[in-house]
Amino acid sequence: MRKLIEYLISNLTGIYKISLFLISIFLIVHLFPRQVGFQYEYQQARPWMHEDLFAPFDFAILKTEKELEKEKEELLSDFKHFYSIDHNVYNEQQKKLQNKFEKEWQEAYGNYDEAIKKKNSTLVFDILNHIFYEKGIILIDDTLADKGPEYEIILRDGQVAEVKELSDFYSITEAYEYVNETLEEAQEEKDHIDAEFLRPLLESVLTHNIFYDKQLNEKALKEKLESISPTRGMIRQGEKIISKGELVTSDKSQVLKSFEAEYNRQIGDLSVNYIVYAGQFILVSISIVVLSLFLKTFRKDIYADNRKILLILVSILFMVLLTSLMVKHNIDLLYLVPVCIIPIVMRSFFDNRLALYVHIITIILIGFMVPKSFQFVFLQFIAGIIAILSMVTLRRRSQLFYTAGLIFLTYSAVFTGLSLAQTGIFAEIEWMNYMYFAGSAALTLFAYPIIFMMEKVFGMSTDFSLLELSDTNNKLLRDLSMKAPGTFQHSLQVANLSEEAVIKIGGNPLLVRTGALYHDIGKMDSPMYFTENQSSGINPHDELTYEDSARIITDHVIKGVEKARKHNLPEYIIDFIRTHHGTTMAKYFYSMASKERNPAEIDRKKFTYPGPKPFNIETAVLMMADSVEAASKSLSKPDEDSINKLVDKIIDSQVEENQFDNANITFKDITTVKKIFKQKLNNIFHIRIAYPSDN
């Protein structure tokens, strides 16, 4: 048991790594749909590449969207709208007219001849009955605004419905005209008819009594639309659907789509079983194992860092989850998923090759769960390559907008090509997908906040953050230039040397440049104790013991770390501050102390930097550049020979002290770094030819 515990403890990092991969596999498989998909891949206008296909069951041929839309338009063009007559309107207006007639007749004529009164009363109510009962006043709404008098509607009167033409009804204007014409004719033909008295009475009660019946129309329209059959014809069991090598025409394509729909419907929940799960587990496991093998073989530095592996796996899982949710809830919006966020995020943290590889693994995993997987994978593959290429020389955040634009153009071009190759008809292109492509490209801009969040969570650098930190207008760097101008100039020279060397041997030049700018910020608290800032000829070390001087010198590392943390600098920048002297000694003060005392009596720890040693290419190169640049200032005669000897001496001394044992840097790399430093320093100290004066 003890051996098992000891084994687990000693291999904890490897166990954690394996656990990350296994958990990722299980989570991804869990997100996959359990339904067995249609196993045949085909493209319209291409030959059928599989064996002869026979129908295993009866199924109906589904109509195309165009066919259904055409039938719907025909149905709507023949649809007769329902209108209802409201008898309450007549009853209310009749009472209103009765009251007004009695009142105004009394005011106008008093108790004048009752026979004349009755004659006028009878006429006015006959007109009202004719208008409301025999004809009716229909409300001309938007449905009828452009219709002619022959347009037919269905008038519902209680339980009775009757087809009528618009000419069978009055509009409100026509009702007014009828009132005027009838009163004028009655006044001419009959005695004692007062048209001027009756006209305003009738006009005041004219209103609509036939209205659009919204509820009945919706019900009738729904029934009509539901009556449209979604299918046309049948394929019987055993009937050949398509032969091998036969061209997949539009008609054959529709039959195949109908077969696929019925196939998926019939298998239903029967496919939710452990066999399907096992197959998906194998496929996902192979994909993740291939990813791990790639990292272990070609990117050992990343494979050794569980934090970086976790970042990669979380990114893949995030995109698989997003796609899975879209597939389950609305498959039509599939192309809205911003898959190209993955290569953008990966490119921000890693190199182009790894970004492309992770993108390929991601779209392959997603391809297992989406329809038309070849088209989807090809589309996303090309778009991902373009996204990565557009970020090769990332120097501005605005490049994300440029990348998003290129992604949209790539999506559109590839989709257009695929659609034309499959159908050969522009009209068959699903134009709405271009809107989804635009939305997907716009959503890739969320890569920026995602990158920012991942930087904080995983403590890793990207070019975005490094560009901000390397800006010399940054407050901390401005303070350094004001309080310790010599140190600031030294840092700039070290940054130039380091960047040039890292470009040659491989590494992150922007990271090493940024680290170099901040590596000596600990000198700001006591700048005059460092020779590059001494301009008055006074050296404060003259009044200190050698131990105190060494303590001030070595403490600038600790103070730099404290100052960096106070200003919220990321850990990957603080690493440069910690390691730029490694575990070397303040040799000048130790040498001076050794001359005055027995070296055995001297505590070497008081003259030694706290470390740690550099642990990657960037921190190792910075350590070399820092020492070489500082020592070069002490050369009394900086010619080529003295510079070459100085560089060899300092770097060889660091190698002998095993300062680079923890860094993944080779002797070949170190030789290249020496060569670069010699070239750069010779250029810096190059003395111009003294031209003769005019005198």
BASEDO-501143 format. One record per residue (C-alpha): x, y, z; residue in one letter. Coordinates in nm, 3 decimals. Each point is the difference from the previous one (the first is absolute). Layout:
X, Y, Z, a;
...
//
This chain:
0.000, 0.000, 0.000, m;
0.285, 0.234, 0.090, r;
0.168, -0.067, -0.333, k;
-0.324, 0.080, -0.180, l;
-0.036, 0.329, 0.186, i;
0.365, 0.086, -0.066, e;
-0.046, -0.084, -0.367, y;
-0.310, 0.220, -0.023, l;
0.177, 0.290, 0.171, i;
0.310, -0.028, -0.220, s;
-0.211, -0.016, -0.316, n;
-0.264, 0.254, 0.103, l;
0.069, 0.230, -0.296, t;
-0.038, -0.281, -0.254, g;
-0.315, -0.131, 0.168, i;
-0.148, 0.349, -0.007, y;
0.086, 0.029, -0.370, k;
-0.167, -0.332, -0.085, i;
-0.302, 0.101, 0.209, s;
-0.037, 0.319, -0.203, l;
-0.013, -0.195, -0.326, f;
-0.241, -0.263, 0.136, l;
-0.239, 0.256, 0.151, i;
0.001, 0.191, -0.329, s;
-0.084, -0.317, -0.194, i;
-0.294, -0.086, 0.228, f;
-0.137, 0.356, -0.006, l;
0.020, 0.026, -0.378, i;
-0.166, -0.340, -0.050, v;
-0.272, 0.104, 0.244, h;
-0.076, 0.302, -0.221, l;
-0.043, -0.213, -0.311, f;
-0.354, -0.088, -0.115, p;
-0.077, -0.368, 0.050, r;
-0.212, -0.040, -0.312, q;
0.156, -0.197, -0.284, v;
0.046, 0.225, -0.298, g;
-0.080, -0.068, -0.365, f;
0.299, -0.200, -0.124, q;
0.003, 0.109, -0.365, y;
0.192, 0.305, -0.121, e;
-0.104, 0.149, -0.333, y;
0.002, 0.325, -0.194, q;
-0.247, 0.126, -0.255, q;
0.131, 0.007, -0.360, a;
0.256, -0.270, 0.094, r;
-0.017, -0.377, -0.061, p;
-0.132, -0.229, 0.276, w;
0.319, -0.158, 0.135, m;
-0.162, -0.277, 0.208, h;
-0.154, -0.330, -0.103, e;
-0.352, -0.017, -0.145, d;
-0.242, 0.127, 0.263, l;
-0.334, -0.176, 0.055, f;
-0.276, 0.124, 0.228, a;
-0.006, -0.210, 0.321, p;
-0.351, 0.131, 0.075, f;
-0.279, 0.208, -0.153, d;
0.050, 0.374, 0.017, f;
-0.162, 0.310, -0.147, a;
0.193, 0.243, -0.217, i;
0.016, 0.336, 0.169, l;
-0.080, 0.312, -0.199, k;
0.271, 0.261, -0.035, t;
-0.024, 0.335, 0.171, e;
-0.074, 0.162, -0.335, k;
-0.286, -0.239, -0.069, e;
-0.152, 0.060, 0.341, l;
0.042, 0.374, -0.038, e;
-0.168, -0.004, -0.342, k;
-0.297, -0.198, 0.132, e;
-0.028, 0.238, 0.291, k;
-0.004, 0.301, -0.234, e;
-0.269, -0.162, -0.215, e;
-0.209, -0.077, 0.306, l;
0.030, 0.357, 0.125, l;
-0.093, 0.143, -0.338, s;
-0.325, -0.204, 0.000, d;
-0.075, 0.049, 0.366, f;
-0.328, 0.184, 0.070, k;
0.012, 0.214, 0.310, h;
-0.272, -0.019, 0.263, f;
-0.202, 0.306, 0.107, y;
-0.277, 0.007, 0.261, s;
-0.311, 0.218, 0.028, i;
-0.064, 0.161, 0.336, d;
-0.378, 0.042, 0.057, h;
0.058, 0.186, 0.324, n;
0.124, 0.292, -0.205, v;
-0.341, 0.028, -0.172, y;
-0.192, -0.028, 0.327, n;
0.209, 0.272, 0.162, e;
-0.018, 0.232, -0.300, q;
-0.378, -0.059, -0.036, q;
-0.061, 0.108, 0.360, k;
0.229, 0.296, -0.047, k;
-0.186, 0.107, -0.316, l;
-0.340, -0.046, 0.169, q;
0.093, 0.227, 0.288, n;
0.157, 0.267, -0.219, k;
-0.296, -0.002, -0.243, f;
-0.258, 0.047, 0.277, e;
0.198, 0.270, 0.171, k;
0.094, 0.204, -0.307, e;
-0.346, -0.039, -0.164, w;
-0.157, 0.138, 0.315, q;
0.240, 0.292, -0.004, e;
-0.055, 0.068, -0.371, a;
-0.374, -0.071, -0.049, y;
-0.156, -0.044, 0.343, g;
-0.335, -0.181, -0.021, n;
-0.027, 0.046, -0.374, y;
-0.202, -0.253, -0.205, d;
0.071, -0.354, 0.130, e;
-0.052, -0.148, -0.345, a;
0.286, 0.208, -0.142, i;
0.216, -0.094, 0.296, k;
-0.071, -0.369, -0.058, k;
0.079, 0.033, -0.371, k;
0.344, 0.148, 0.075, n;
0.062, -0.246, 0.281, s;
-0.087, -0.298, -0.219, t;
0.232, 0.123, -0.276, l;
0.297, 0.053, 0.226, v;
-0.028, -0.345, 0.161, f;
-0.052, -0.168, -0.336, d;
0.326, 0.153, -0.116, i;
0.174, -0.113, 0.320, l;
-0.134, -0.356, -0.036, n;
0.110, -0.016, -0.362, h;
0.351, 0.117, 0.079, i;
0.061, -0.222, 0.304, f;
-0.206, -0.308, -0.080, y;
-0.032, -0.030, -0.375, e;
0.352, 0.120, -0.081, k;
0.217, 0.078, 0.302, g;
0.293, 0.240, 0.034, i;
0.331, -0.188, -0.023, i;
0.320, 0.129, 0.157, l;
0.260, 0.034, -0.276, i;
0.320, -0.114, 0.174, d;
0.347, -0.084, -0.139, d;
-0.129, -0.333, -0.128, t;
-0.253, 0.170, -0.229, l;
0.180, 0.326, -0.075, a;
0.110, -0.099, -0.352, d;
-0.284, -0.238, -0.086, k;
-0.257, 0.052, -0.274, g;
-0.382, -0.022, 0.035, p;
0.006, -0.363, -0.125, e;
0.230, -0.114, 0.280, y;
-0.168, -0.274, 0.201, e;
-0.015, -0.039, 0.375, i;
-0.192, -0.228, 0.234, i;
-0.259, 0.180, 0.213, l;
-0.088, -0.172, 0.325, r;
-0.339, 0.080, 0.151, d;
-0.038, -0.209, 0.311, g;
0.030, -0.365, -0.110, q;
-0.050, 0.087, -0.366, v;
0.292, 0.075, -0.233, a;
-0.051, 0.128, -0.352, e;
0.239, 0.097, -0.280, v;
-0.045, 0.365, -0.095, k;
0.162, 0.252, -0.229, e;
0.117, 0.338, 0.122, l;
-0.261, 0.158, -0.225, s;
-0.269, -0.159, 0.220, d;
0.093, 0.240, 0.281, f;
0.023, 0.372, 0.052, y;
0.311, 0.177, 0.101, s;
-0.060, 0.289, 0.239, i;
0.027, 0.245, -0.293, t;
-0.244, -0.199, -0.210, e;
-0.245, -0.006, 0.294, a;
0.010, 0.379, 0.018, y;
-0.061, 0.024, -0.373, e;
-0.297, -0.240, 0.023, y;
-0.153, 0.211, 0.280, v;
0.029, 0.319, -0.206, n;
-0.137, -0.155, -0.318, e;
-0.295, -0.169, 0.175, t;
-0.101, 0.311, 0.193, l;
0.015, 0.217, -0.313, e;
-0.212, -0.246, -0.198, e;
-0.253, -0.029, 0.285, a;
-0.024, 0.376, 0.034, q;
-0.076, 0.032, -0.371, e;
-0.249, -0.288, -0.015, e;
-0.181, 0.036, 0.333, k;
-0.155, 0.294, 0.178, d;
0.113, 0.126, 0.337, h;
0.338, -0.181, 0.002, i;
0.258, 0.227, 0.165, d;
0.331, -0.127, -0.145, a;
0.205, 0.274, 0.164, e;
-0.139, -0.101, 0.338, f;
0.048, -0.373, -0.046, l;
0.349, 0.004, -0.162, r;
0.207, 0.099, 0.309, p;
-0.199, -0.243, 0.215, l;
0.090, -0.293, -0.225, l;
0.361, 0.109, -0.052, e;
0.052, 0.016, 0.377, s;
-0.085, -0.370, 0.042, v;
0.181, -0.144, -0.302, l;
0.289, -0.225, 0.107, t;
0.155, -0.337, -0.089, h;
-0.179, -0.317, 0.098, n;
0.209, -0.256, -0.196, i;
0.349, -0.069, 0.132, f;
0.302, -0.220, -0.069, y;
-0.029, -0.315, 0.214, d;
0.360, -0.051, 0.115, k;
-0.061, -0.311, 0.210, q;
-0.198, -0.178, -0.272, l;
0.253, 0.094, -0.268, n;
0.293, -0.128, 0.204, e;
-0.180, -0.326, 0.068, k;
-0.098, -0.046, -0.365, a;
0.347, 0.093, -0.125, l;
0.162, -0.243, 0.244, k;
-0.227, -0.280, -0.119, e;
0.081, 0.082, -0.362, k;
0.376, 0.003, 0.062, l;
-0.018, -0.324, 0.195, e;
-0.183, -0.156, -0.291, s;
0.310, 0.045, -0.218, i;
0.167, -0.338, -0.024, s;
0.376, 0.010, 0.073, p;
0.057, -0.300, -0.228, t;
-0.048, -0.099, -0.363, r;
0.008, -0.364, -0.099, g;
0.139, -0.309, 0.172, m;
0.302, -0.226, -0.020, i;
-0.095, -0.359, 0.078, r;
0.210, -0.246, 0.199, q;
0.250, -0.176, -0.228, g;
-0.020, 0.269, -0.269, e;
0.336, 0.124, -0.128, k;
0.070, 0.354, 0.116, i;
0.323, 0.060, -0.194, i;
0.265, -0.203, -0.180, s;
0.377, 0.010, 0.050, k;
0.154, 0.262, -0.230, g;
-0.338, 0.162, -0.073, e;
0.001, 0.379, 0.001, l;
-0.169, 0.151, 0.305, v;
-0.248, 0.233, -0.167, t;
-0.219, 0.245, 0.189, s;
-0.288, -0.253, -0.006, d;
0.222, -0.284, 0.121, k;
0.143, 0.228, 0.266, s;
-0.350, 0.070, 0.130, q;
-0.078, -0.374, 0.010, v;
0.323, -0.062, 0.195, l;
-0.085, 0.280, 0.243, k;
-0.344, -0.154, 0.051, s;
0.158, -0.341, 0.063, f;
0.245, 0.155, 0.248, e;
-0.282, 0.177, 0.189, a;
-0.209, -0.317, 0.025, e;
0.309, -0.206, 0.094, y;
0.084, 0.235, 0.287, n;
-0.364, 0.005, 0.113, r;
-0.033, -0.377, 0.007, q;
0.318, -0.073, 0.192, i;
-0.096, 0.266, 0.258, g;
0.105, -0.088, 0.352, d;
0.101, -0.352, -0.104, l;
0.342, 0.137, -0.082, s;
0.059, 0.126, 0.352, v;
0.209, -0.289, 0.121, n;
0.340, -0.089, 0.134, y;
0.128, -0.110, -0.340, i;
-0.042, 0.352, -0.139, v;
0.166, 0.143, 0.311, y;
0.291, -0.242, -0.040, a;
0.050, 0.098, -0.364, g;
0.000, 0.369, 0.086, q;
0.240, -0.062, 0.289, f;
0.245, -0.175, -0.235, i;
-0.013, 0.282, -0.257, l;
0.045, 0.278, 0.257, v;
0.275, -0.195, 0.180, s;
0.195, -0.044, -0.324, i;
-0.028, 0.373, -0.073, s;
0.119, 0.104, 0.346, i;
0.278, -0.262, 0.007, v;
0.127, 0.125, -0.337, v;
0.004, 0.352, 0.144, l;
0.198, -0.116, 0.302, s;
0.247, -0.190, -0.220, l;
0.051, 0.310, -0.213, f;
0.077, 0.207, 0.309, l;
0.228, -0.265, 0.147, k;
0.194, -0.044, -0.326, t;
0.022, 0.352, -0.141, f;
-0.082, 0.235, 0.289, r;
0.158, -0.157, 0.305, k;
0.007, 0.331, 0.185, d;
-0.379, 0.026, -0.022, i;
-0.053, -0.368, 0.080, y;
0.206, 0.043, 0.315, a;
-0.215, 0.295, 0.115, d;
-0.337, -0.124, 0.130, n;
-0.126, 0.356, 0.013, r;
0.042, 0.036, -0.376, k;
-0.158, -0.338, -0.066, i;
-0.299, 0.102, 0.212, l;
-0.037, 0.322, -0.199, l;
-0.003, -0.195, -0.330, i;
-0.251, -0.258, 0.124, l;
-0.230, 0.264, 0.152, v;
-0.001, 0.188, -0.332, s;
-0.094, -0.313, -0.195, i;
-0.267, -0.096, 0.254, l;
-0.148, 0.351, -0.009, f;
-0.049, -0.007, -0.377, m;
-0.139, -0.354, 0.001, v;
-0.247, 0.105, 0.272, l;
-0.107, 0.310, -0.194, l;
-0.056, -0.200, -0.318, t;
-0.183, -0.277, 0.188, s;
-0.245, 0.250, 0.150, l;
-0.065, 0.151, -0.344, m;
-0.056, -0.343, -0.157, v;
-0.248, -0.095, 0.271, k;
-0.198, 0.323, 0.009, h;
0.012, 0.145, -0.352, n;
0.202, -0.180, -0.264, i;
-0.087, 0.271, -0.256, d;
0.231, 0.240, 0.186, l;
0.301, -0.235, -0.015, l;
0.209, 0.236, -0.214, y;
-0.047, 0.271, 0.261, l;
0.235, -0.186, 0.238, v;
0.334, 0.189, 0.005, p;
0.225, -0.305, -0.047, v;
0.292, 0.220, -0.112, c;
0.037, 0.129, 0.354, i;
0.205, -0.315, 0.068, i;
0.285, 0.068, -0.248, p;
0.003, 0.368, 0.103, i;
0.031, -0.083, 0.371, v;
0.257, -0.275, -0.063, m;
0.205, 0.228, -0.225, r;
0.000, 0.267, 0.271, s;
0.155, -0.238, 0.255, f;
0.200, -0.237, -0.222, f;
0.153, -0.026, -0.347, d;
-0.171, -0.031, -0.338, n;
0.056, -0.375, -0.036, r;
-0.155, -0.086, 0.336, l;
-0.292, 0.238, -0.062, a;
-0.077, -0.176, -0.329, l;
0.034, -0.348, 0.154, y;
-0.234, 0.078, 0.289, v;
-0.248, 0.155, -0.245, h;
0.006, -0.315, -0.215, i;
-0.064, -0.224, 0.303, i;
-0.286, 0.227, 0.109, t;
-0.182, 0.004, -0.336, i;
0.047, -0.377, -0.038, i;
-0.169, -0.052, 0.338, l;
-0.279, 0.240, -0.093, i;
-0.033, -0.172, -0.338, g;
-0.120, -0.315, 0.176, f;
-0.315, 0.177, 0.120, m;
-0.104, 0.231, -0.286, v;
-0.178, -0.073, -0.329, p;
0.193, 0.035, -0.327, k;
0.316, -0.056, 0.200, s;
0.238, 0.012, -0.299, f;
-0.133, 0.338, -0.108, q;
0.016, 0.131, 0.358, f;
0.354, -0.126, 0.068, v;
0.134, 0.127, -0.334, f;
-0.161, 0.341, 0.052, l;
0.138, 0.039, 0.353, q;
0.341, -0.140, -0.098, f;
0.057, 0.263, -0.268, i;
-0.139, 0.281, 0.218, a;
0.227, -0.109, 0.288, g;
0.309, 0.008, -0.222, i;
-0.086, 0.351, -0.118, i;
-0.058, 0.112, 0.361, a;
0.343, -0.132, 0.103, i;
0.178, 0.152, -0.302, l;
-0.156, 0.340, 0.071, s;
0.152, -0.006, 0.350, m;
0.355, -0.107, -0.090, v;
0.137, 0.350, 0.065, t;
-0.231, 0.103, 0.282, l;
0.092, 0.346, 0.118, r;
-0.334, 0.184, 0.045, r;
-0.335, -0.091, 0.153, r;
-0.171, 0.149, -0.305, s;
0.126, -0.304, -0.192, q;
-0.286, -0.196, 0.156, l;
-0.245, 0.205, -0.209, f;
0.208, -0.071, -0.309, y;
0.000, -0.370, 0.089, t;
-0.379, 0.000, 0.051, a;
-0.046, 0.158, -0.344, g;
0.222, -0.262, -0.164, l;
-0.190, -0.279, 0.178, i;
-0.331, 0.126, -0.140, f;
0.140, 0.026, -0.353, l;
0.149, -0.348, 0.026, t;
-0.324, -0.151, 0.128, y;
-0.195, 0.167, -0.280, s;
0.241, -0.100, -0.278, a;
0.034, -0.363, 0.110, v;
-0.374, -0.043, 0.060, f;
-0.081, 0.151, -0.340, t;
0.245, -0.238, -0.167, g;
-0.138, -0.303, 0.183, l;
-0.361, 0.096, -0.079, s;
0.067, 0.055, -0.370, l;
0.204, -0.321, -0.025, a;
-0.284, -0.198, 0.157, q;
-0.304, 0.157, -0.171, t;
0.129, 0.201, -0.297, g;
-0.278, 0.254, 0.058, i;
0.033, 0.340, 0.165, f;
-0.364, -0.012, 0.105, a;
0.069, -0.310, 0.211, e;
0.251, 0.183, 0.223, i;
-0.131, 0.052, 0.354, e;
0.063, 0.374, 0.016, w;
-0.095, 0.027, 0.368, m;
0.323, -0.181, 0.086, n;
0.195, 0.310, -0.102, y;
-0.171, 0.186, 0.283, m;
0.106, -0.277, 0.237, y;
0.357, 0.024, -0.133, f;
0.000, 0.373, 0.072, a;
-0.130, -0.067, 0.351, g;
0.261, -0.270, 0.059, s;
0.279, 0.231, -0.118, a;
-0.129, 0.275, 0.229, a;
-0.014, -0.242, 0.294, l;
0.368, -0.087, -0.052, t;
0.074, 0.346, 0.142, l;
-0.093, -0.152, 0.336, f;
0.336, -0.174, -0.030, a;
0.155, 0.312, 0.155, y;
-0.184, -0.016, 0.337, p;
0.043, -0.379, -0.002, i;
0.376, 0.042, -0.050, i;
0.011, 0.260, 0.279, f;
-0.188, -0.232, 0.235, m;
0.225, -0.297, -0.083, m;
0.310, 0.213, 0.057, e;
-0.120, 0.071, 0.353, k;
-0.120, -0.353, 0.076, v;
0.298, -0.190, -0.142, f;
0.267, 0.265, 0.059, g;
0.131, -0.017, -0.357, m;
0.112, 0.269, -0.237, s;
-0.133, 0.103, -0.338, t;
0.123, 0.252, -0.251, d;
-0.292, 0.224, 0.099, f;
0.112, 0.038, 0.361, s;
0.369, 0.013, -0.093, l;
-0.062, 0.286, -0.243, l;
-0.167, 0.196, 0.278, e;
0.273, -0.077, 0.253, l;
0.285, 0.082, -0.241, s;
-0.133, 0.351, -0.063, d;
0.267, 0.229, 0.150, t;
-0.274, 0.252, 0.086, n;
-0.115, -0.250, 0.261, n;
0.002, 0.171, 0.342, k;
0.249, -0.242, 0.156, l;
0.246, 0.033, -0.289, l;
-0.037, 0.379, 0.002, r;
0.083, 0.001, 0.371, d;
0.305, -0.215, -0.075, l;
0.118, 0.243, -0.270, s;
-0.041, 0.296, 0.239, m;
0.145, -0.151, 0.319, k;
0.268, -0.222, -0.154, a;
0.070, 0.126, -0.355, p;
0.320, -0.202, -0.030, g;
-0.181, -0.319, 0.098, t;
-0.276, 0.079, -0.248, f;
0.251, 0.039, -0.284, q;
0.170, -0.321, 0.110, h;
-0.339, -0.178, -0.008, s;
-0.066, 0.124, -0.354, l;
0.339, -0.130, -0.118, q;
-0.059, -0.335, 0.173, v;
-0.345, -0.019, -0.163, a;
0.152, 0.054, -0.346, n;
0.271, -0.260, 0.054, l;
-0.239, -0.258, 0.145, s;
-0.262, 0.046, -0.268, e;
0.250, -0.043, -0.283, e;
0.145, -0.316, 0.156, a;
-0.338, -0.161, 0.069, v;
-0.110, 0.064, -0.357, i;
0.299, -0.204, -0.120, k;
-0.020, -0.296, 0.239, i;
-0.379, -0.024, 0.029, g;
-0.222, 0.126, 0.278, g;
-0.227, 0.293, 0.066, n;
0.185, 0.322, -0.089, p;
-0.281, 0.226, 0.123, l;
-0.003, -0.179, 0.336, l;
0.376, 0.031, 0.054, v;
-0.004, 0.365, -0.108, r;
-0.276, 0.082, 0.245, t;
0.170, -0.193, 0.280, g;
0.326, 0.185, -0.070, a;
-0.169, 0.340, 0.035, l;
-0.115, -0.088, 0.353, y;
0.284, -0.221, 0.126, h;
0.179, 0.277, 0.194, d;
-0.295, 0.200, 0.140, i;
0.124, -0.092, 0.350, g;
0.282, 0.254, -0.045, k;
-0.243, 0.293, 0.014, m;
0.002, 0.014, 0.381, d;
0.378, 0.059, 0.020, s;
0.117, 0.091, -0.354, p;
0.326, 0.169, 0.105, m;
0.141, -0.328, 0.132, y;
0.017, -0.130, -0.357, f;
0.280, 0.125, -0.222, t;
-0.214, 0.069, -0.309, e;
-0.181, 0.273, 0.197, n;
0.310, 0.161, 0.155, q;
0.081, 0.322, -0.185, s;
0.144, 0.220, 0.278, s;
0.316, -0.205, 0.062, g;
-0.115, -0.080, 0.356, i;
-0.037, -0.371, 0.081, n;
-0.212, -0.066, 0.314, p;
0.154, -0.348, 0.031, h;
0.322, 0.161, 0.119, d;
-0.161, 0.055, 0.341, e;
-0.141, -0.356, 0.033, l;
0.142, -0.338, 0.086, t;
0.028, -0.247, -0.283, y;
-0.280, -0.211, 0.151, e;
-0.234, 0.300, 0.018, d;
0.081, 0.098, -0.355, s;
-0.064, -0.354, -0.121, a;
-0.330, -0.010, 0.192, r;
-0.120, 0.321, -0.170, i;
0.101, -0.133, -0.340, i;
-0.159, -0.344, 0.042, t;
-0.312, 0.141, 0.167, d;
-0.103, 0.174, -0.322, h;
-0.133, -0.339, -0.113, v;
-0.229, -0.038, 0.303, i;
-0.104, 0.365, -0.013, k;
-0.073, -0.038, -0.371, g;
-0.230, -0.294, 0.067, v;
-0.180, 0.196, 0.273, e;
-0.040, 0.305, -0.221, k;
-0.124, -0.214, -0.291, a;
-0.264, -0.163, 0.221, r;
-0.103, 0.340, 0.134, k;
-0.061, 0.116, -0.359, h;
-0.183, -0.325, -0.092, n;
0.256, -0.117, -0.254, l;
-0.072, -0.358, -0.113, p;
0.208, -0.289, 0.133, e;
0.164, -0.068, -0.336, y;
0.159, 0.348, 0.019, i;
0.093, -0.042, 0.367, i;
0.185, -0.320, -0.102, d;
0.251, 0.216, -0.193, f;
0.062, 0.214, 0.308, i;
0.056, -0.306, 0.220, r;
0.235, -0.182, -0.235, t;
0.206, 0.263, -0.179, h;
0.295, -0.054, 0.239, h;
-0.081, -0.362, 0.082, g;
0.208, -0.117, 0.298, t;
0.316, 0.186, -0.103, t;
0.202, 0.223, 0.234, m;
0.066, 0.372, 0.024, a;
0.355, -0.086, -0.103, k;
0.155, 0.345, 0.026, y;
-0.080, 0.043, 0.370, f;
0.082, -0.362, 0.079, y;
0.337, 0.040, -0.173, s;
0.075, 0.320, 0.193, m;
-0.095, -0.166, 0.327, a;
0.222, -0.301, -0.083, s;
0.300, 0.229, -0.046, k;
-0.035, 0.137, 0.353, e;
-0.108, -0.317, 0.181, r;
0.043, -0.373, -0.014, n;
-0.259, -0.129, -0.252, p;
-0.084, -0.283, 0.240, a;
-0.126, 0.257, 0.252, e;
-0.236, 0.166, -0.249, i;
-0.367, -0.103, -0.013, d;
-0.058, -0.059, -0.372, r;
-0.379, 0.011, 0.045, k;
0.019, 0.373, 0.074, k;
0.149, 0.056, -0.344, f;
-0.232, -0.238, -0.189, t;
-0.320, 0.085, -0.186, y;
-0.312, -0.181, 0.126, p;
-0.086, -0.165, -0.333, g;
-0.159, -0.209, -0.138, p;
0.195, -0.091, -0.311, k;
-0.150, 0.070, -0.343, p;
-0.246, -0.272, -0.105, f;
-0.075, 0.071, -0.367, n;
0.164, 0.141, -0.311, i;
-0.125, 0.354, 0.057, e;
0.121, 0.036, 0.361, t;
0.333, -0.167, -0.085, a;
0.066, 0.241, -0.289, v;
-0.095, 0.297, 0.216, l;
0.252, -0.106, 0.266, m;
0.276, -0.017, -0.264, m;
-0.097, 0.333, -0.157, a;
-0.022, 0.178, 0.337, d;
0.347, -0.108, 0.110, s;
0.164, 0.061, -0.337, v;
-0.153, 0.345, -0.052, e;
0.091, 0.116, 0.352, a;
0.358, -0.129, -0.026, a;
0.051, 0.157, -0.343, s;
-0.030, 0.345, 0.161, k;
0.319, -0.068, 0.197, s;
0.215, -0.058, -0.309, l;
0.267, 0.267, -0.026, s;
0.066, -0.087, -0.365, k;
-0.317, -0.153, -0.149, p;
0.147, -0.148, -0.317, d;
-0.107, -0.323, -0.172, e;
0.254, -0.218, 0.177, d;
-0.080, 0.125, 0.350, s;
-0.377, -0.027, -0.061, i;
0.031, -0.357, -0.127, n;
0.211, -0.105, 0.298, k;
-0.240, 0.170, 0.243, l;
-0.307, -0.176, -0.141, v;
0.171, -0.341, 0.003, d;
0.132, 0.048, 0.351, k;
-0.330, 0.107, 0.157, i;
-0.225, -0.257, -0.166, i;
0.251, -0.284, 0.044, d;
0.020, 0.090, 0.369, s;
-0.380, -0.024, 0.030, q;
0.004, -0.338, -0.171, v;
0.272, -0.125, 0.236, e;
-0.212, 0.111, 0.295, e;
-0.288, -0.212, -0.137, n;
-0.229, 0.300, -0.026, q;
-0.179, -0.141, -0.307, f;
-0.057, -0.355, 0.122, d;
-0.373, 0.060, 0.047, n;
-0.052, 0.172, -0.336, a;
-0.078, -0.180, -0.326, n;
0.295, 0.162, -0.178, i;
0.274, -0.191, -0.182, t;
0.371, 0.069, -0.041, f;
-0.073, 0.071, -0.364, k;
-0.251, 0.264, 0.108, d;
0.253, 0.153, 0.240, i;
0.260, 0.017, -0.277, t;
-0.253, 0.177, -0.223, t;
-0.085, 0.244, 0.283, v;
0.370, 0.082, 0.044, k;
0.032, 0.072, -0.371, k;
-0.302, 0.232, 0.002, i;
0.124, 0.188, 0.308, f;
0.345, 0.050, -0.152, k;
-0.150, 0.138, -0.322, q;
-0.238, 0.233, 0.182, k;
0.260, 0.131, 0.247, l;
0.255, 0.059, -0.276, n;
-0.264, 0.203, -0.183, n;
-0.081, 0.196, 0.317, i;
0.367, 0.081, 0.077, f;
0.099, 0.055, -0.363, h;
0.230, 0.304, -0.019, i;
-0.051, 0.226, -0.299, r;
0.293, 0.092, -0.221, i;
0.154, 0.333, 0.101, a;
-0.041, 0.216, -0.308, y;
0.265, 0.274, -0.054, p;
-0.113, 0.355, 0.078, s;
-0.029, 0.267, -0.268, d;
0.293, 0.182, 0.158, n;
//
